[in-house]
Amino acid sequence: MSSPHTLLKSTMTTHFITAEIDLQENPLKLQQEIEQELAKRGDPLRWAVTVVDKEQQKAQVEAVVTITAVQEV
């Protein structure tokens, strides 16, 4: 018979990621685009634009994100 109380264990891991973002004319839009892309991959702790390719109109972003996993124990 299972208990009415379920114990959960939360594990947080950090990951270093890179993302390629299309350059935007407005710097505020670029920041929003970066934050939206990073949010798909975890909770950003920090990020930086590390490369800008003017010809391709792309920016490379490096970030550290956290991912939280919850599991029953």
mmJSON file of the N, C-alpha and C atoms, coordinates in Angstrom:
{"data_MODEL":{"atom_site":{
"group_PDB":["ATOM","ATOM","ATOM","ATOM","ATOM","ATOM","ATOM","ATOM","ATOM","ATOM","ATOM","ATOM","ATOM","ATOM","ATOM","ATOM","ATOM","ATOM","ATOM","ATOM","ATOM","ATOM","ATOM","ATOM","ATOM","ATOM","ATOM","ATOM","ATOM","ATOM","ATOM","ATOM","ATOM","ATOM","ATOM","ATOM","ATOM","ATOM","ATOM","ATOM","ATOM","ATOM","ATOM","ATOM","ATOM","ATOM","ATOM","ATOM","ATOM","ATOM","ATOM","ATOM","ATOM","ATOM","ATOM","ATOM","ATOM","ATOM","ATOM","ATOM","ATOM","ATOM","ATOM","ATOM","ATOM","ATOM","ATOM","ATOM","ATOM","ATOM","ATOM","ATOM","ATOM","ATOM","ATOM","ATOM","ATOM","ATOM","ATOM","ATOM","ATOM","ATOM","ATOM","ATOM","ATOM","ATOM","ATOM","ATOM","ATOM","ATOM","ATOM","ATOM","ATOM","ATOM","ATOM","ATOM","ATOM","ATOM","ATOM","ATOM","ATOM","ATOM","ATOM","ATOM","ATOM","ATOM","ATOM","ATOM","ATOM","ATOM","ATOM","ATOM","ATOM","ATOM","ATOM","ATOM","ATOM","ATOM","ATOM","ATOM","ATOM","ATOM","ATOM","ATOM","ATOM","ATOM","ATOM","ATOM","ATOM","ATOM","ATOM","ATOM","ATOM","ATOM","ATOM","ATOM","ATOM","ATOM","ATOM","ATOM","ATOM","ATOM","ATOM","ATOM","ATOM","ATOM","ATOM","ATOM","ATOM","ATOM","ATOM","ATOM","ATOM","ATOM","ATOM","ATOM","ATOM","ATOM","ATOM","ATOM","ATOM","ATOM","ATOM","ATOM","ATOM","ATOM","ATOM","ATOM","ATOM","ATOM","ATOM","ATOM","ATOM","ATOM","ATOM","ATOM","ATOM","ATOM","ATOM","ATOM","ATOM","ATOM","ATOM","ATOM","ATOM","ATOM","ATOM","ATOM","ATOM","ATOM","ATOM","ATOM","ATOM","ATOM","ATOM","ATOM","ATOM","ATOM","ATOM","ATOM","ATOM","ATOM","ATOM","ATOM","ATOM","ATOM","ATOM","ATOM","ATOM","ATOM","ATOM","ATOM","ATOM","ATOM","ATOM","ATOM","ATOM","ATOM","ATOM"],
"id":[1,2,3,4,5,6,7,8,9,10,11,12,13,14,15,16,17,18,19,20,21,22,23,24,25,26,27,28,29,30,31,32,33,34,35,36,37,38,39,40,41,42,43,44,45,46,47,48,49,50,51,52,53,54,55,56,57,58,59,60,61,62,63,64,65,66,67,68,69,70,71,72,73,74,75,76,77,78,79,80,81,82,83,84,85,86,87,88,89,90,91,92,93,94,95,96,97,98,99,100,101,102,103,104,105,106,107,108,109,110,111,112,113,114,115,116,117,118,119,120,121,122,123,124,125,126,127,128,129,130,131,132,133,134,135,136,137,138,139,140,141,142,143,144,145,146,147,148,149,150,151,152,153,154,155,156,157,158,159,160,161,162,163,164,165,166,167,168,169,170,171,172,173,174,175,176,177,178,179,180,181,182,183,184,185,186,187,188,189,190,191,192,193,194,195,196,197,198,199,200,201,202,203,204,205,206,207,208,209,210,211,212,213,214,215,216,217,218,219],
"type_symbol":["N","C","C","N","C","C","N","C","C","N","C","C","N","C","C","N","C","C","N","C","C","N","C","C","N","C","C","N","C","C","N","C","C","N","C","C","N","C","C","N","C","C","N","C","C","N","C","C","N","C","C","N","C","C","N","C","C","N","C","C","N","C","C","N","C","C","N","C","C","N","C","C","N","C","C","N","C","C","N","C","C","N","C","C","N","C","C","N","C","C","N","C","C","N","C","C","N","C","C","N","C","C","N","C","C","N","C","C","N","C","C","N","C","C","N","C","C","N","C","C","N","C","C","N","C","C","N","C","C","N","C","C","N","C","C","N","C","C","N","C","C","N","C","C","N","C","C","N","C","C","N","C","C","N","C","C","N","C","C","N","C","C","N","C","C","N","C","C","N","C","C","N","C","C","N","C","C","N","C","C","N","C","C","N","C","C","N","C","C","N","C","C","N","C","C","N","C","C","N","C","C","N","C","C","N","C","C","N","C","C","N","C","C","N","C","C","N","C","C"],
"label_atom_id":["N","CA","C","N","CA","C","N","CA","C","N","CA","C","N","CA","C","N","CA","C","N","CA","C","N","CA","C","N","CA","C","N","CA","C","N","CA","C","N","CA","C","N","CA","C","N","CA","C","N","CA","C","N","CA","C","N","CA","C","N","CA","C","N","CA","C","N","CA","C","N","CA","C","N","CA","C","N","CA","C","N","CA","C","N","CA","C","N","CA","C","N","CA","C","N","CA","C","N","CA","C","N","CA","C","N","CA","C","N","CA","C","N","CA","C","N","CA","C","N","CA","C","N","CA","C","N","CA","C","N","CA","C","N","CA","C","N","CA","C","N","CA","C","N","CA","C","N","CA","C","N","CA","C","N","CA","C","N","CA","C","N","CA","C","N","CA","C","N","CA","C","N","CA","C","N","CA","C","N","CA","C","N","CA","C","N","CA","C","N","CA","C","N","CA","C","N","CA","C","N","CA","C","N","CA","C","N","CA","C","N","CA","C","N","CA","C","N","CA","C","N","CA","C","N","CA","C","N","CA","C","N","CA","C","N","CA","C","N","CA","C","N","CA","C","N","CA","C","N","CA","C","N","CA","C"],
"label_alt_id":[null,null,null,null,null,null,null,null,null,null,null,null,null,null,null,null,null,null,null,null,null,null,null,null,null,null,null,null,null,null,null,null,null,null,null,null,null,null,null,null,null,null,null,null,null,null,null,null,null,null,null,null,null,null,null,null,null,null,null,null,null,null,null,null,null,null,null,null,null,null,null,null,null,null,null,null,null,null,null,null,null,null,null,null,null,null,null,null,null,null,null,null,null,null,null,null,null,null,null,null,null,null,null,null,null,null,null,null,null,null,null,null,null,null,null,null,null,null,null,null,null,null,null,null,null,null,null,null,null,null,null,null,null,null,null,null,null,null,null,null,null,null,null,null,null,null,null,null,null,null,null,null,null,null,null,null,null,null,null,null,null,null,null,null,null,null,null,null,null,null,null,null,null,null,null,null,null,null,null,null,null,null,null,null,null,null,null,null,null,null,null,null,null,null,null,null,null,null,null,null,null,null,null,null,null,null,null,null,null,null,null,null,null,null,null,null,null,null,null],
"label_comp_id":["MET","MET","MET","SER","SER","SER","SER","SER","SER","PRO","PRO","PRO","HIS","HIS","HIS","THR","THR","THR","LEU","LEU","LEU","LEU","LEU","LEU","LYS","LYS","LYS","SER","SER","SER","THR","THR","THR","MET","MET","MET","THR","THR","THR","THR","THR","THR","HIS","HIS","HIS","PHE","PHE","PHE","ILE","ILE","ILE","THR","THR","THR","ALA","ALA","ALA","GLU","GLU","GLU","ILE","ILE","ILE","ASP","ASP","ASP","LEU","LEU","LEU","GLN","GLN","GLN","GLU","GLU","GLU","ASN","ASN","ASN","PRO","PRO","PRO","LEU","LEU","LEU","LYS","LYS","LYS","LEU","LEU","LEU","GLN","GLN","GLN","GLN","GLN","GLN","GLU","GLU","GLU","ILE","ILE","ILE","GLU","GLU","GLU","GLN","GLN","GLN","GLU","GLU","GLU","LEU","LEU","LEU","ALA","ALA","ALA","LYS","LYS","LYS","ARG","ARG","ARG","GLY","GLY","GLY","ASP","ASP","ASP","PRO","PRO","PRO","LEU","LEU","LEU","ARG","ARG","ARG","TRP","TRP","TRP","ALA","ALA","ALA","VAL","VAL","VAL","THR","THR","THR","VAL","VAL","VAL","VAL","VAL","VAL","ASP","ASP","ASP","LYS","LYS","LYS","GLU","GLU","GLU","GLN","GLN","GLN","GLN","GLN","GLN","LYS","LYS","LYS","ALA","ALA","ALA","GLN","GLN","GLN","VAL","VAL","VAL","GLU","GLU","GLU","ALA","ALA","ALA","VAL","VAL","VAL","VAL","VAL","VAL","THR","THR","THR","ILE","ILE","ILE","THR","THR","THR","ALA","ALA","ALA","VAL","VAL","VAL","GLN","GLN","GLN","GLU","GLU","GLU","VAL","VAL","VAL"],
"label_asym_id":["A","A","A","A","A","A","A","A","A","A","A","A","A","A","A","A","A","A","A","A","A","A","A","A","A","A","A","A","A","A","A","A","A","A","A","A","A","A","A","A","A","A","A","A","A","A","A","A","A","A","A","A","A","A","A","A","A","A","A","A","A","A","A","A","A","A","A","A","A","A","A","A","A","A","A","A","A","A","A","A","A","A","A","A","A","A","A","A","A","A","A","A","A","A","A","A","A","A","A","A","A","A","A","A","A","A","A","A","A","A","A","A","A","A","A","A","A","A","A","A","A","A","A","A","A","A","A","A","A","A","A","A","A","A","A","A","A","A","A","A","A","A","A","A","A","A","A","A","A","A","A","A","A","A","A","A","A","A","A","A","A","A","A","A","A","A","A","A","A","A","A","A","A","A","A","A","A","A","A","A","A","A","A","A","A","A","A","A","A","A","A","A","A","A","A","A","A","A","A","A","A","A","A","A","A","A","A","A","A","A","A","A","A","A","A","A","A","A","A"],
"label_entity_id":["1","1","1","1","1","1","1","1","1","1","1","1","1","1","1","1","1","1","1","1","1","1","1","1","1","1","1","1","1","1","1","1","1","1","1","1","1","1","1","1","1","1","1","1","1","1","1","1","1","1","1","1","1","1","1","1","1","1","1","1","1","1","1","1","1","1","1","1","1","1","1","1","1","1","1","1","1","1","1","1","1","1","1","1","1","1","1","1","1","1","1","1","1","1","1","1","1","1","1","1","1","1","1","1","1","1","1","1","1","1","1","1","1","1","1","1","1","1","1","1","1","1","1","1","1","1","1","1","1","1","1","1","1","1","1","1","1","1","1","1","1","1","1","1","1","1","1","1","1","1","1","1","1","1","1","1","1","1","1","1","1","1","1","1","1","1","1","1","1","1","1","1","1","1","1","1","1","1","1","1","1","1","1","1","1","1","1","1","1","1","1","1","1","1","1","1","1","1","1","1","1","1","1","1","1","1","1","1","1","1","1","1","1","1","1","1","1","1","1"],
"label_seq_id":[1,1,1,2,2,2,3,3,3,4,4,4,5,5,5,6,6,6,7,7,7,8,8,8,9,9,9,10,10,10,11,11,11,12,12,12,13,13,13,14,14,14,15,15,15,16,16,16,17,17,17,18,18,18,19,19,19,20,20,20,21,21,21,22,22,22,23,23,23,24,24,24,25,25,25,26,26,26,27,27,27,28,28,28,29,29,29,30,30,30,31,31,31,32,32,32,33,33,33,34,34,34,35,35,35,36,36,36,37,37,37,38,38,38,39,39,39,40,40,40,41,41,41,42,42,42,43,43,43,44,44,44,45,45,45,46,46,46,47,47,47,48,48,48,49,49,49,50,50,50,51,51,51,52,52,52,53,53,53,54,54,54,55,55,55,56,56,56,57,57,57,58,58,58,59,59,59,60,60,60,61,61,61,62,62,62,63,63,63,64,64,64,65,65,65,66,66,66,67,67,67,68,68,68,69,69,69,70,70,70,71,71,71,72,72,72,73,73,73],
"pdbx_PDB_ins_code":[null,null,null,null,null,null,null,null,null,null,null,null,null,null,null,null,null,null,null,null,null,null,null,null,null,null,null,null,null,null,null,null,null,null,null,null,null,null,null,null,null,null,null,null,null,null,null,null,null,null,null,null,null,null,null,null,null,null,null,null,null,null,null,null,null,null,null,null,null,null,null,null,null,null,null,null,null,null,null,null,null,null,null,null,null,null,null,null,null,null,null,null,null,null,null,null,null,null,null,null,null,null,null,null,null,null,null,null,null,null,null,null,null,null,null,null,null,null,null,null,null,null,null,null,null,null,null,null,null,null,null,null,null,null,null,null,null,null,null,null,null,null,null,null,null,null,null,null,null,null,null,null,null,null,null,null,null,null,null,null,null,null,null,null,null,null,null,null,null,null,null,null,null,null,null,null,null,null,null,null,null,null,null,null,null,null,null,null,null,null,null,null,null,null,null,null,null,null,null,null,null,null,null,null,null,null,null,null,null,null,null,null,null,null,null,null,null,null,null],
"Cartn_x":[0.851,0.0,0.895,0.634,1.47,1.033,2.006,1.781,1.067,0.214,-0.436,0.541,1.729,2.747,3.85,4.118,5.181,6.374,7.543,8.766,9.374,9.791,10.406,11.829,12.699,14.088,14.346,14.911,15.216,16.725,17.146,18.554,18.765,19.73,20.034,21.421,21.506,22.795,23.044,24.317,24.674,25.283,25.041,25.524,26.072,27.187,27.748,27.201,26.575,25.982,26.41,26.276,26.451,25.194,24.857,23.687,24.029,23.425,23.605,22.3,22.401,21.227,21.325,20.187,20.151,20.292,21.148,21.295,20.002,19.704,18.516,18.973,18.146,18.49,18.465,17.562,17.393,18.101,19.034,19.74,18.812,17.707,16.755,16.127,15.807,15.249,16.264,17.541,18.586,18.649,18.604,18.634,17.435,16.245,15.048,15.173,15.694,15.887,16.847,17.931,18.911,18.258,17.562,16.938,15.886,15.124,14.12,14.775,15.842,16.54,17.156,17.774,18.397,17.357,16.197,15.14,14.656,14.789,14.417,15.344,16.531,17.574,17.825,17.174,17.363,17.186,17.594,17.534,18.919,19.069,20.395,20.94,22.178,22.88,23.641,24.269,24.995,25.135,25.306,25.542,26.334,26.973,27.757,27.767,27.713,27.913,29.421,29.875,31.318,31.832,30.954,31.353,30.201,30.529,29.531,30.027,29.203,29.525,28.643,29.223,28.447,27.952,28.773,28.375,27.168,27.194,26.094,24.951,25.196,24.211,23.816,24.855,24.653,25.517,25.042,25.815,25.925,27.12,27.299,27.233,26.439,26.249,26.729,27.51,27.912,27.205,26.709,25.934,26.134,25.849,25.753,24.295,23.675,22.274,22.151,21.099,20.802,19.552,19.553,18.395,18.043,16.778,16.316,15.483,15.833,15.082,14.464,13.205,12.506,12.107,12.399,12.031,11.516,10.664,10.149,11.23,11.243,12.184,11.436],
"Cartn_y":[-1.179,0.0,1.239,2.169,3.362,4.407,5.192,6.238,7.424,8.125,9.316,10.48,10.351,11.399,10.93,11.694,11.37,12.266,11.648,12.42,12.745,13.983,14.425,14.883,14.598,15.046,15.979,17.133,18.127,18.169,18.087,18.148,19.296,20.165,21.291,21.076,21.206,21.084,22.343,22.663,23.811,23.316,24.049,23.68,24.914,24.729,25.776,25.54,26.546,26.381,27.524,27.276,28.335,28.369,29.544,29.716,30.73,30.547,31.494,32.259,33.571,34.449,35.377,35.594,36.571,37.975,38.785,40.169,40.935,41.855,42.695,44.146,44.954,46.369,47.097,46.703,47.35,46.513,47.097,46.336,45.715,46.389,45.835,44.559,44.557,43.355,42.219,42.549,41.529,40.897,41.71,41.183,40.273,40.688,39.872,38.548,38.586,37.38,36.413,36.95,36.125,35.49,36.283,35.77,34.713,34.891,33.893,32.578,32.66,31.45,30.714,31.446,30.808,30.182,30.809,30.275,28.909,28.633,27.32,26.226,26.62,25.656,25.572,26.431,26.436,27.833,28.01,29.326,29.959,31.021,31.623,32.231,31.889,32.534,33.742,33.561,34.655,34.326,35.375,35.162,36.331,36.079,37.127,36.874,37.954,37.862,37.768,36.672,36.442,36.647,36.53,36.721,37.388,38.356,38.967,38.813,38.171,37.989,38.956,40.081,41.112,40.625,39.843,39.348,38.421,37.5,36.543,37.103,38.271,38.901,37.964,37.371,36.443,36.86,36.554,36.749,35.404,35.1,33.887,34.28,33.535,33.803,32.588,32.837,31.782,32.05,30.983,31.164,29.994,30.267,29.226,29.213,28.041,27.902,26.798,26.878,25.806,25.085,23.792,22.959,22.201,22.263,21.579,20.375,19.229,18.001,17.561,17.159,16.689,15.241,14.387,12.977,12.446,11.443,10.794,9.928,9.89,9.003,8.049],
"Cartn_z":[0.0,0.0,0.0,-0.886,-0.977,0.041,0.463,1.45,0.804,1.556,0.99,0.822,1.413,1.309,0.377,-0.628,-1.572,-1.282,-1.16,-0.959,-2.31,-2.459,-3.7,-3.424,-4.372,-4.279,-5.45,-5.15,-6.176,-6.388,-7.644,-7.992,-8.964,-8.641,-9.518,-10.118,-11.438,-12.114,-12.931,-13.117,-13.947,-15.245,-16.306,-17.634,-18.34,-19.041,-19.891,-21.289,-21.881,-23.207,-24.126,-25.414,-26.409,-27.263,-27.731,-28.59,-29.668,-30.832,-31.931,-32.098,-32.069,-32.093,-33.297,-33.961,-35.055,-34.473,-35.102,-34.649,-34.893,-34.004,-34.097,-34.249,-34.899,-35.051,-33.711,-32.848,-31.554,-30.478,-29.717,-28.679,-27.631,-27.315,-26.356,-26.907,-28.205,-28.834,-28.827,-29.025,-28.994,-27.607,-26.574,-25.21,-24.956,-25.406,-25.226,-25.971,-27.184,-27.989,-27.289,-26.752,-26.031,-24.807,-24.015,-22.794,-23.1,-24.183,-24.565,-24.973,-25.749,-26.193,-25.007,-24.103,-22.944,-22.02,-21.883,-21.024,-21.51,-22.809,-23.349,-22.832,-22.384,-22.014,-20.516,-19.734,-18.283,-17.733,-16.484,-15.84,-15.922,-16.707,-16.876,-15.577,-15.255,-14.143,-14.657,-15.813,-16.456,-17.926,-18.733,-20.16,-20.716,-21.866,-22.523,-24.019,-24.791,-26.241,-26.439,-27.058,-27.188,-28.605,-29.607,-31.004,-31.738,-32.591,-33.474,-34.904,-35.733,-37.151,-37.934,-38.332,-39.034,-40.388,-41.091,-42.416,-42.331,-41.364,-41.201,-40.35,-39.728,-38.84,-37.69,-37.071,-35.959,-34.776,-33.59,-32.366,-31.667,-31.177,-30.383,-28.921,-28.167,-26.748,-25.962,-24.924,-24.004,-22.682,-22.061,-20.837,-19.884,-18.624,-17.613,-17.169,-17.273,-16.881,-15.836,-15.035,-14.093,-14.565,-14.319,-14.634,-13.36,-12.976,-11.776,-12.18,-11.617,-11.861,-10.54,-10.585,-9.392,-9.631,-8.639,-8.776,-7.443,-7.532,-6.328,-5.718,-4.386,-3.688,-2.795],
"occupancy":[1.0,1.0,1.0,1.0,1.0,1.0,1.0,1.0,1.0,1.0,1.0,1.0,1.0,1.0,1.0,1.0,1.0,1.0,1.0,1.0,1.0,1.0,1.0,1.0,1.0,1.0,1.0,1.0,1.0,1.0,1.0,1.0,1.0,1.0,1.0,1.0,1.0,1.0,1.0,1.0,1.0,1.0,1.0,1.0,1.0,1.0,1.0,1.0,1.0,1.0,1.0,1.0,1.0,1.0,1.0,1.0,1.0,1.0,1.0,1.0,1.0,1.0,1.0,1.0,1.0,1.0,1.0,1.0,1.0,1.0,1.0,1.0,1.0,1.0,1.0,1.0,1.0,1.0,1.0,1.0,1.0,1.0,1.0,1.0,1.0,1.0,1.0,1.0,1.0,1.0,1.0,1.0,1.0,1.0,1.0,1.0,1.0,1.0,1.0,1.0,1.0,1.0,1.0,1.0,1.0,1.0,1.0,1.0,1.0,1.0,1.0,1.0,1.0,1.0,1.0,1.0,1.0,1.0,1.0,1.0,1.0,1.0,1.0,1.0,1.0,1.0,1.0,1.0,1.0,1.0,1.0,1.0,1.0,1.0,1.0,1.0,1.0,1.0,1.0,1.0,1.0,1.0,1.0,1.0,1.0,1.0,1.0,1.0,1.0,1.0,1.0,1.0,1.0,1.0,1.0,1.0,1.0,1.0,1.0,1.0,1.0,1.0,1.0,1.0,1.0,1.0,1.0,1.0,1.0,1.0,1.0,1.0,1.0,1.0,1.0,1.0,1.0,1.0,1.0,1.0,1.0,1.0,1.0,1.0,1.0,1.0,1.0,1.0,1.0,1.0,1.0,1.0,1.0,1.0,1.0,1.0,1.0,1.0,1.0,1.0,1.0,1.0,1.0,1.0,1.0,1.0,1.0,1.0,1.0,1.0,1.0,1.0,1.0,1.0,1.0,1.0,1.0,1.0,1.0],
"B_iso_or_equiv":[0.0,0.0,0.0,0.0,0.0,0.0,0.0,0.0,0.0,0.0,0.0,0.0,0.0,0.0,0.0,0.0,0.0,0.0,0.0,0.0,0.0,0.0,0.0,0.0,0.0,0.0,0.0,0.0,0.0,0.0,0.0,0.0,0.0,0.0,0.0,0.0,0.0,0.0,0.0,0.0,0.0,0.0,0.0,0.0,0.0,0.0,0.0,0.0,0.0,0.0,0.0,0.0,0.0,0.0,0.0,0.0,0.0,0.0,0.0,0.0,0.0,0.0,0.0,0.0,0.0,0.0,0.0,0.0,0.0,0.0,0.0,0.0,0.0,0.0,0.0,0.0,0.0,0.0,0.0,0.0,0.0,0.0,0.0,0.0,0.0,0.0,0.0,0.0,0.0,0.0,0.0,0.0,0.0,0.0,0.0,0.0,0.0,0.0,0.0,0.0,0.0,0.0,0.0,0.0,0.0,0.0,0.0,0.0,0.0,0.0,0.0,0.0,0.0,0.0,0.0,0.0,0.0,0.0,0.0,0.0,0.0,0.0,0.0,0.0,0.0,0.0,0.0,0.0,0.0,0.0,0.0,0.0,0.0,0.0,0.0,0.0,0.0,0.0,0.0,0.0,0.0,0.0,0.0,0.0,0.0,0.0,0.0,0.0,0.0,0.0,0.0,0.0,0.0,0.0,0.0,0.0,0.0,0.0,0.0,0.0,0.0,0.0,0.0,0.0,0.0,0.0,0.0,0.0,0.0,0.0,0.0,0.0,0.0,0.0,0.0,0.0,0.0,0.0,0.0,0.0,0.0,0.0,0.0,0.0,0.0,0.0,0.0,0.0,0.0,0.0,0.0,0.0,0.0,0.0,0.0,0.0,0.0,0.0,0.0,0.0,0.0,0.0,0.0,0.0,0.0,0.0,0.0,0.0,0.0,0.0,0.0,0.0,0.0,0.0,0.0,0.0,0.0,0.0,0.0],
"pdbx_formal_charge":[null,null,null,null,null,null,null,null,null,null,null,null,null,null,null,null,null,null,null,null,null,null,null,null,null,null,null,null,null,null,null,null,null,null,null,null,null,null,null,null,null,null,null,null,null,null,null,null,null,null,null,null,null,null,null,null,null,null,null,null,null,null,null,null,null,null,null,null,null,null,null,null,null,null,null,null,null,null,null,null,null,null,null,null,null,null,null,null,null,null,null,null,null,null,null,null,null,null,null,null,null,null,null,null,null,null,null,null,null,null,null,null,null,null,null,null,null,null,null,null,null,null,null,null,null,null,null,null,null,null,null,null,null,null,null,null,null,null,null,null,null,null,null,null,null,null,null,null,null,null,null,null,null,null,null,null,null,null,null,null,null,null,null,null,null,null,null,null,null,null,null,null,null,null,null,null,null,null,null,null,null,null,null,null,null,null,null,null,null,null,null,null,null,null,null,null,null,null,null,null,null,null,null,null,null,null,null,null,null,null,null,null,null,null,null,null,null,null,null],
"auth_seq_id":[1,1,1,2,2,2,3,3,3,4,4,4,5,5,5,6,6,6,7,7,7,8,8,8,9,9,9,10,10,10,11,11,11,12,12,12,13,13,13,14,14,14,15,15,15,16,16,16,17,17,17,18,18,18,19,19,19,20,20,20,21,21,21,22,22,22,23,23,23,24,24,24,25,25,25,26,26,26,27,27,27,28,28,28,29,29,29,30,30,30,31,31,31,32,32,32,33,33,33,34,34,34,35,35,35,36,36,36,37,37,37,38,38,38,39,39,39,40,40,40,41,41,41,42,42,42,43,43,43,44,44,44,45,45,45,46,46,46,47,47,47,48,48,48,49,49,49,50,50,50,51,51,51,52,52,52,53,53,53,54,54,54,55,55,55,56,56,56,57,57,57,58,58,58,59,59,59,60,60,60,61,61,61,62,62,62,63,63,63,64,64,64,65,65,65,66,66,66,67,67,67,68,68,68,69,69,69,70,70,70,71,71,71,72,72,72,73,73,73],
"auth_comp_id":["MET","MET","MET","SER","SER","SER","SER","SER","SER","PRO","PRO","PRO","HIS","HIS","HIS","THR","THR","THR","LEU","LEU","LEU","LEU","LEU","LEU","LYS","LYS","LYS","SER","SER","SER","THR","THR","THR","MET","MET","MET","THR","THR","THR","THR","THR","THR","HIS","HIS","HIS","PHE","PHE","PHE","ILE","ILE","ILE","THR","THR","THR","ALA","ALA","ALA","GLU","GLU","GLU","ILE","ILE","ILE","ASP","ASP","ASP","LEU","LEU","LEU","GLN","GLN","GLN","GLU","GLU","GLU","ASN","ASN","ASN","PRO","PRO","PRO","LEU","LEU","LEU","LYS","LYS","LYS","LEU","LEU","LEU","GLN","GLN","GLN","GLN","GLN","GLN","GLU","GLU","GLU","ILE","ILE","ILE","GLU","GLU","GLU","GLN","GLN","GLN","GLU","GLU","GLU","LEU","LEU","LEU","ALA","ALA","ALA","LYS","LYS","LYS","ARG","ARG","ARG","GLY","GLY","GLY","ASP","ASP","ASP","PRO","PRO","PRO","LEU","LEU","LEU","ARG","ARG","ARG","TRP","TRP","TRP","ALA","ALA","ALA","VAL","VAL","VAL","THR","THR","THR","VAL","VAL","VAL","VAL","VAL","VAL","ASP","ASP","ASP","LYS","LYS","LYS","GLU","GLU","GLU","GLN","GLN","GLN","GLN","GLN","GLN","LYS","LYS","LYS","ALA","ALA","ALA","GLN","GLN","GLN","VAL","VAL","VAL","GLU","GLU","GLU","ALA","ALA","ALA","VAL","VAL","VAL","VAL","VAL","VAL","THR","THR","THR","ILE","ILE","ILE","THR","THR","THR","ALA","ALA","ALA","VAL","VAL","VAL","GLN","GLN","GLN","GLU","GLU","GLU","VAL","VAL","VAL"],
"auth_asym_id":["A","A","A","A","A","A","A","A","A","A","A","A","A","A","A","A","A","A","A","A","A","A","A","A","A","A","A","A","A","A","A","A","A","A","A","A","A","A","A","A","A","A","A","A","A","A","A","A","A","A","A","A","A","A","A","A","A","A","A","A","A","A","A","A","A","A","A","A","A","A","A","A","A","A","A","A","A","A","A","A","A","A","A","A","A","A","A","A","A","A","A","A","A","A","A","A","A","A","A","A","A","A","A","A","A","A","A","A","A","A","A","A","A","A","A","A","A","A","A","A","A","A","A","A","A","A","A","A","A","A","A","A","A","A","A","A","A","A","A","A","A","A","A","A","A","A","A","A","A","A","A","A","A","A","A","A","A","A","A","A","A","A","A","A","A","A","A","A","A","A","A","A","A","A","A","A","A","A","A","A","A","A","A","A","A","A","A","A","A","A","A","A","A","A","A","A","A","A","A","A","A","A","A","A","A","A","A","A","A","A","A","A","A","A","A","A","A","A","A"],
"auth_atom_id":["N","CA","C","N","CA","C","N","CA","C","N","CA","C","N","CA","C","N","CA","C","N","CA","C","N","CA","C","N","CA","C","N","CA","C","N","CA","C","N","CA","C","N","CA","C","N","CA","C","N","CA","C","N","CA","C","N","CA","C","N","CA","C","N","CA","C","N","CA","C","N","CA","C","N","CA","C","N","CA","C","N","CA","C","N","CA","C","N","CA","C","N","CA","C","N","CA","C","N","CA","C","N","CA","C","N","CA","C","N","CA","C","N","CA","C","N","CA","C","N","CA","C","N","CA","C","N","CA","C","N","CA","C","N","CA","C","N","CA","C","N","CA","C","N","CA","C","N","CA","C","N","CA","C","N","CA","C","N","CA","C","N","CA","C","N","CA","C","N","CA","C","N","CA","C","N","CA","C","N","CA","C","N","CA","C","N","CA","C","N","CA","C","N","CA","C","N","CA","C","N","CA","C","N","CA","C","N","CA","C","N","CA","C","N","CA","C","N","CA","C","N","CA","C","N","CA","C","N","CA","C","N","CA","C","N","CA","C","N","CA","C","N","CA","C","N","CA","C","N","CA","C","N","CA","C"],
"pdbx_PDB_model_num":[1,1,1,1,1,1,1,1,1,1,1,1,1,1,1,1,1,1,1,1,1,1,1,1,1,1,1,1,1,1,1,1,1,1,1,1,1,1,1,1,1,1,1,1,1,1,1,1,1,1,1,1,1,1,1,1,1,1,1,1,1,1,1,1,1,1,1,1,1,1,1,1,1,1,1,1,1,1,1,1,1,1,1,1,1,1,1,1,1,1,1,1,1,1,1,1,1,1,1,1,1,1,1,1,1,1,1,1,1,1,1,1,1,1,1,1,1,1,1,1,1,1,1,1,1,1,1,1,1,1,1,1,1,1,1,1,1,1,1,1,1,1,1,1,1,1,1,1,1,1,1,1,1,1,1,1,1,1,1,1,1,1,1,1,1,1,1,1,1,1,1,1,1,1,1,1,1,1,1,1,1,1,1,1,1,1,1,1,1,1,1,1,1,1,1,1,1,1,1,1,1,1,1,1,1,1,1,1,1,1,1,1,1,1,1,1,1,1,1]
}}}
